[in-house]
Every structure is written in C-alpha cells, then in structure tokens.
Amino acid sequence: MKFTEEHDALRRTARQFVENELNPFIPEWEEAGRFPIHEVFKKMADLGLLGICKPEENGGLGLDYSYNLVVAEELGRAACGGVPLAIGVQTDMATPALARFGGKELREEFLNPAIRGEYVASIAVSEVHAGSDVAAIKTTAKKDGDDYVINGSKMWITNSLQADFFCLLANTSDDKPHVNKSMIIVPAKTTGISFSEPLNKLGMRSTTTAQVYFDNVRVPQRNLVGAEGMGFMMQMMQFQEERMWACANAIGGLEKVIRQTIDYTKERTTFGQPLINNQYVHFRFAELMTEVEALKALTYQACEQHIAGENVTMMASMAKLKAGRLTREVADSCLQYWGGNGFMWDNPASQLYRDGRLGSIGGGADEIMLGIICKLMDILPKKQKN
C-alpha cells in the first residue's frame, strides 16, 4: 500500500493527539476504570478523527479506508488498550452499518452527532450465551403499532455505561437465524434500559463495560437500520471493518512495545554486558519485528481489497487471527526480557499482556476465524446428519 502526503499528515495528527491528549492521562483513567469519553471524543471530532470514512453529508471526511487504518495504527501507540478500543467501537463497530444502510433522517439524528463527538455509540450484539455465535442471540424486537418493543440482554458491551445510543442486533421474526435479525438504533436513556455494575475485566480497564438489560424498551420502527431481516448480513459486513481496525491498532501497539523493550535491554546489564548483546535476545527481536511486518502486509492487503470493493472476509479473518496470536506472543516475549519489572502492573509489556489478550476473543475468537478460513478454503467438514 502506498501512502500519500495526506496519509502522513493524518498520521502526524493522530500521533500528536495520542501523545498530548491521551498518554499523559492514561494512568489516571486506568485507575478510575473509565475516561472522560465525551470530552476526548469532542477533541477527536474537532480534528476530524471520528468520521474519516463517513459520508461528507453527515460531517465525515469521505476518505477511503486506508486513512482510517493509519489512525488506528497510531491509536495503538496509546499507553493502554482500553481508550483506543472505545474509539474503535465508535468509528468501526457501532456506526459503519448506520452510515452505509441507515436512512437520511436516522443518520442525521445519530450518525451526525457521533461524528461531531457529541454522542457516544456502543454496539450491542453479544449475549451471555452468544459471543462469536451471533446467530444464537435471543434478544427480541417485536412490532407494536409504530414501535418495536425490545426484550433481552447484552453482555460485555463496551462504552455501555457512557453511551448515548446502541446499535442493537435483535430477532424481529421467527424465521431462520440468519434472516430473522434486524439492526435497530436504541437511545441509551430510553425507559426500560438498565445496566449491571461495571464488569471487572482482566484488561481494557479504562473502558466501561457492562451487561445491558432491555425490559419492554420501546423505540420507533423508523430507528431500523436498512431493511428488516438484514441485520445478520449487515453485522457480518460491519465485522470486516472491525477486524481490519483491530489489526491496524495491534500493529501500532506491537511496534511500540517491541521498541520500548529493545531500549530497556540496551540499558539493562547482566553479567557485565547489555542484555540485548545475548544472541537469543536480539535474534528474538528480529523474529518478532518480522512477524509484525507480516501482519502489516496481511492487513494492508485486506484494506486494498476492501477499497476495491472486493470481499475481504478471507483476508480480514487471516489478519485478525494473526493479530490476536502475535499480540500474545509479543507480550509474553517482551515481558520476559523486562524480568521482575515486567511483572509489575504499570509495565508496558504487562499492559499489552492484559489488554492484548482480548484480541483473540473479541470481534470473533481465533477458532471462529479458523472456521471461516477453512470454510472459504472448502476444507471445513460437513456436519454429519444423525
């Protein structure tokens, strides 16, 4: 992928934002278990960073996805994973379907203020019994007059406790699982919505994550995104952008932690010489950086295909699988070279170890990615009938 001067300018803007507006405050936000999301999003919006690929008529920049990838990479250089995750939910998980399929009035009501940083968006798909298996969700939205009445619950919902609206996936008919789902925009302050206490997570501590309950929640049918029954398809499309974003975000974080660990091993002496002088250590850094470049190649190729209008399911799934596994590998290797310091809570390698573990679970677990790849390779065994 060839980057232009415009890409470079956007990269500099994003990098300066991370260095000046995020990293100095992240230790405080991690300790608090949340960050001032509306304040941060408004600052990002003022820089044009919340609507890079969104339509200009809705306040976006109308650029192609490669520009979004650049910003995602730079956000990966933040000193934690939680704040970038909250941003990614806003830009690449909860709003792509709304931007692509939402009606004009619906976009003006919810997408426009999200791009302006006035609304925080949250994606409400996963349920206690249905994480990667999206088809198994049980939340329902039944018609009553001009409204939908929603009942059910959603689990592990990022941004939920600070959200202004949810992009909700619910069953709107009794048809087959892949054609009975619809995507509905639900304002977070609607009567009947309640929340659990914040979930006590291993990592991503600076984001608010909770279970969300919907008890006879009534929203107008005009809040439907696209056509009824097309929700599963739209979510699958939305997943591809989510996965590419996650890969690009991982690249920035992996490069940063490897470089930080290299610097540490140059300063740390053992047995009279810098730790990095051990062949195993500097060879390992070379291996890890080679793997990051391989992830970058996969991610960039997926992006190029996406821009060209091609189906990127295979490439995005491969990149997502690679990103999750490589993050675990890099975090473990780098933590080891920090020694006892790596076992401390505020170490960059231990931060990646905690936050990065989600990469092999969220947005489709590694095993789901493998299943998708096998299916597209036509090597997935057919289900046996009894």
BELLIN-V721907 format. One record per residue. N is the residue number from 1. SS is DSSP state (hx for helix, st for strand, lp for the rest). PHI is phi in whole degrees, -180 to 180 (999 if undefined). OMEGA is omega in whole degrees, -180 to 180 (* if undefined). Layout:
<<N	SS	PHI	OMEGA> <N	SS	PHI	OMEGA>>
This chain:
<<1	lp	999	180> <2	lp	-101	179> <3	lp	-98	-178> <4	lp	-98	175> <5	hx	-62	178> <6	hx	-67	175> <7	hx	-61	-178> <8	hx	-64	179> <9	hx	-66	179> <10	hx	-67	178> <11	hx	-62	180> <12	hx	-63	179> <13	hx	-61	-180> <14	hx	-66	-179> <15	hx	-65	178> <16	hx	-64	178> <17	hx	-63	179> <18	hx	-62	-176> <19	hx	-70	-174> <20	hx	-98	-172> <21	hx	-108	-179> <22	hx	-113	-170> <23	hx	-57	179> <24	hx	-63	-174> <25	hx	-109	-174> <26	hx	-62	177> <27	hx	-57	179> <28	hx	-66	-179> <29	hx	-69	178> <30	hx	-62	180> <31	hx	-66	-177> <32	hx	-77	-178> <33	lp	80	176> <34	lp	-167	175> <35	lp	-133	-178> <36	lp	-72	-167> <37	hx	-63	180> <38	hx	-66	179> <39	hx	-65	180> <40	hx	-65	-179> <41	hx	-65	179> <42	hx	-65	178> <43	hx	-64	178> <44	hx	-65	-180> <45	hx	-62	180> <46	hx	-63	178> <47	lp	-95	179> <48	lp	80	-172> <49	lp	-93	-178> <50	lp	-102	-179> <51	lp	-140	-173> <52	lp	-57	-178> <53	lp	-102	-176> <54	lp	-84	-177> <55	lp	-59	179> <56	hx	-62	-179> <57	hx	-65	178> <58	hx	-103	179> <59	lp	98	178> <60	lp	-83	-180> <61	lp	-90	178> <62	lp	68	-179> <63	lp	-90	179> <64	lp	-80	-169> <65	hx	-68	-180> <66	hx	-62	178> <67	hx	-70	177> <68	hx	-66	180> <69	hx	-62	180> <70	hx	-60	-180> <71	hx	-68	178> <72	hx	-60	177> <73	hx	-60	-178> <74	hx	-68	176> <75	hx	-64	177> <76	lp	-65	179> <77	lp	-86	174> <78	lp	-64	-175> <79	lp	-80	174> <80	lp	-155	178> <81	lp	-95	-172> <82	hx	-66	-178> <83	hx	-66	175> <84	hx	-58	179> <85	hx	-61	179> <86	hx	-61	178> <87	hx	-69	179> <88	hx	-62	175> <89	hx	-60	-179> <90	hx	-64	-170> <91	hx	-92	-168> <92	hx	-128	-180> <93	hx	-126	-175> <94	lp	-101	-175> <95	lp	-122	-180> <96	hx	-58	-180> <97	hx	-66	177> <98	hx	-60	-180> <99	hx	-68	-174> <100	hx	-85	-172> <101	hx	-118	-177> <102	lp	-68	176> <103	lp	-69	-176> <104	hx	-57	-178> <105	hx	-67	180> <106	hx	-65	178> <107	hx	-66	179> <108	hx	-65	-177> <109	hx	-77	-174> <110	hx	-121	-178> <111	hx	-70	-178> <112	hx	-55	179> <113	hx	-67	176> <114	hx	-68	178> <115	hx	-68	178> <116	lp	-78	-180> <117	lp	79	-179> <118	lp	-90	178> <119	lp	-113	172> <120	lp	-102	-178> <121	st	-103	178> <122	st	-141	179> <123	st	-101	-176> <124	st	-114	-179> <125	lp	-121	-173> <126	lp	-63	175> <127	st	-132	-176> <128	lp	-52	-176> <129	lp	-102	-174> <130	st	-142	176> <131	lp	-93	177> <132	lp	-70	-180> <133	lp	-86	-174> <134	hx	-61	-178> <135	hx	-63	-175> <136	hx	-90	-178> <137	lp	-61	-177> <138	lp	-116	180> <139	lp	-59	-177> <140	st	-116	172> <141	st	-133	-175> <142	st	-107	-179> <143	st	-71	174> <144	st	-148	-174> <145	lp	66	179> <146	lp	-96	-175> <147	st	-114	162> <148	st	-105	173> <149	st	-112	-170> <150	st	-104	176> <151	st	-137	180> <152	st	146	178> <153	st	-149	179> <154	st	-126	-172> <155	st	-122	178> <156	st	59	-173> <157	st	-92	-179> <158	st	-71	-178> <159	lp	74	-169> <160	hx	-56	-174> <161	hx	-76	179> <162	hx	-122	-174> <163	lp	-76	172> <164	lp	-100	174> <165	st	-155	177> <166	st	-112	167> <167	st	-95	-168> <168	st	-102	173> <169	st	-104	-177> <170	st	-144	175> <171	st	-80	-180> <172	lp	-111	175> <173	lp	-157	178> <174	lp	-99	-179> <175	lp	-71	179> <176	lp	-61	-172> <177	lp	-55	-176> <178	lp	-89	-179> <179	lp	-128	-179> <180	lp	-110	-175> <181	st	-109	179> <182	st	-134	179> <183	st	-105	-173> <184	st	-132	175> <185	st	-88	-176> <186	st	-123	176> <187	st	-59	-172> <188	lp	-69	-178> <189	lp	-95	179> <190	lp	-65	179> <191	lp	-56	179> <192	lp	103	177> <193	st	-93	175> <194	st	-140	-172> <195	st	-133	170> <196	lp	-77	168> <197	lp	-65	177> <198	lp	-55	-179> <199	lp	-73	-177> <200	lp	-88	-170> <201	lp	-91	174> <202	lp	-62	-178> <203	lp	-138	-177> <204	lp	51	-171> <205	lp	-69	-175> <206	lp	-84	174> <207	lp	-100	175> <208	lp	-90	-179> <209	st	-130	-177> <210	st	-153	169> <211	st	-88	-178> <212	st	-117	-178> <213	st	-110	179> <214	st	-119	-176> <215	st	-119	-177> <216	st	53	179> <217	st	-80	-174> <218	st	-108	175> <219	st	-133	-180> <220	st	-65	180> <221	hx	-64	178> <222	hx	-68	177> <223	hx	-81	176> <224	st	-66	176> <225	st	-92	180> <226	lp	68	-176> <227	lp	-99	177> <228	lp	-64	-180> <229	lp	87	-178> <230	lp	-103	-175> <231	hx	-63	-180> <232	hx	-62	179> <233	hx	-61	-179> <234	hx	-65	179> <235	hx	-67	177> <236	hx	-63	176> <237	hx	-66	-180> <238	hx	-63	179> <239	hx	-60	-177> <240	hx	-65	178> <241	hx	-70	177> <242	hx	-59	-177> <243	hx	-70	176> <244	hx	-65	178> <245	hx	-61	-179> <246	hx	-61	179> <247	hx	-66	179> <248	hx	-63	179> <249	hx	-62	179> <250	hx	-63	-178> <251	hx	-56	-180> <252	hx	-61	-179> <253	hx	-69	-180> <254	hx	-65	179> <255	hx	-60	-177> <256	hx	-65	-177> <257	hx	-68	177> <258	hx	-61	-180> <259	hx	-64	178> <260	hx	-63	-180> <261	hx	-72	175> <262	hx	-59	180> <263	hx	-59	-180> <264	hx	-66	-177> <265	hx	-71	173> <266	hx	-75	-178> <267	hx	-88	-176> <268	lp	-78	179> <269	st	-105	174> <270	st	-136	179> <271	lp	54	172> <272	lp	86	179> <273	st	-147	178> <274	st	-59	-178> <275	hx	-57	-177> <276	hx	-69	180> <277	hx	-70	175> <278	lp	-69	-175> <279	hx	-58	-179> <280	hx	-59	-176> <281	hx	-71	-177> <282	hx	-72	173> <283	hx	-64	-179> <284	hx	-64	177> <285	hx	-61	178> <286	hx	-64	178> <287	hx	-63	-177> <288	hx	-63	-179> <289	hx	-68	175> <290	hx	-63	178> <291	hx	-65	177> <292	hx	-64	178> <293	hx	-65	176> <294	hx	-66	176> <295	hx	-62	180> <296	hx	-62	179> <297	hx	-62	177> <298	hx	-60	-177> <299	hx	-65	-180> <300	hx	-66	178> <301	hx	-65	177> <302	hx	-61	179> <303	hx	-63	180> <304	hx	-61	178> <305	hx	-66	179> <306	hx	-63	179> <307	hx	-63	-180> <308	lp	-78	179> <309	lp	83	180> <310	lp	-86	175> <311	lp	-76	-175> <312	lp	-105	-176> <313	hx	-55	-180> <314	hx	-63	-174> <315	hx	-68	179> <316	hx	-67	178> <317	hx	-68	178> <318	hx	-64	-180> <319	hx	-65	179> <320	hx	-63	177> <321	hx	-61	-179> <322	hx	-63	-177> <323	hx	-64	-179> <324	hx	-63	-178> <325	hx	-70	-179> <326	hx	-69	178> <327	hx	-61	178> <328	hx	-64	-179> <329	hx	-68	-179> <330	hx	-65	-179> <331	hx	-60	-178> <332	hx	-67	-179> <333	hx	-65	-178> <334	hx	-68	178> <335	hx	-57	-179> <336	hx	-60	-176> <337	hx	-75	175> <338	hx	-82	179> <339	hx	61	180> <340	hx	-59	178> <341	hx	-63	179> <342	hx	-70	180> <343	hx	-87	179> <344	lp	-84	-173> <345	lp	-63	-173> <346	lp	-96	179> <347	lp	-84	-178> <348	hx	-62	179> <349	hx	-72	178> <350	hx	-70	176> <351	hx	-63	178> <352	hx	-66	179> <353	hx	-59	-179> <354	hx	-78	-175> <355	hx	-69	-173> <356	hx	-71	-179> <357	hx	-62	179> <358	hx	-65	-176> <359	hx	-60	179> <360	hx	-94	-178> <361	lp	-121	-176> <362	lp	-69	178> <363	lp	71	-176> <364	lp	110	-178> <365	lp	-64	179> <366	hx	-51	-177> <367	hx	-66	176> <368	hx	-68	178> <369	hx	-60	179> <370	hx	-63	178> <371	hx	-63	178> <372	hx	-63	-179> <373	hx	-62	179> <374	hx	-62	180> <375	hx	-63	-179> <376	hx	-73	174> <377	lp	-84	-178> <378	lp	62	177> <379	lp	-123	180> <380	lp	-79	-179> <381	lp	-59	176> <382	lp	-73	178> <383	lp	-65	-179> <384	lp	-82	178> <385	lp	-88	178> <386	lp	-72	*>>
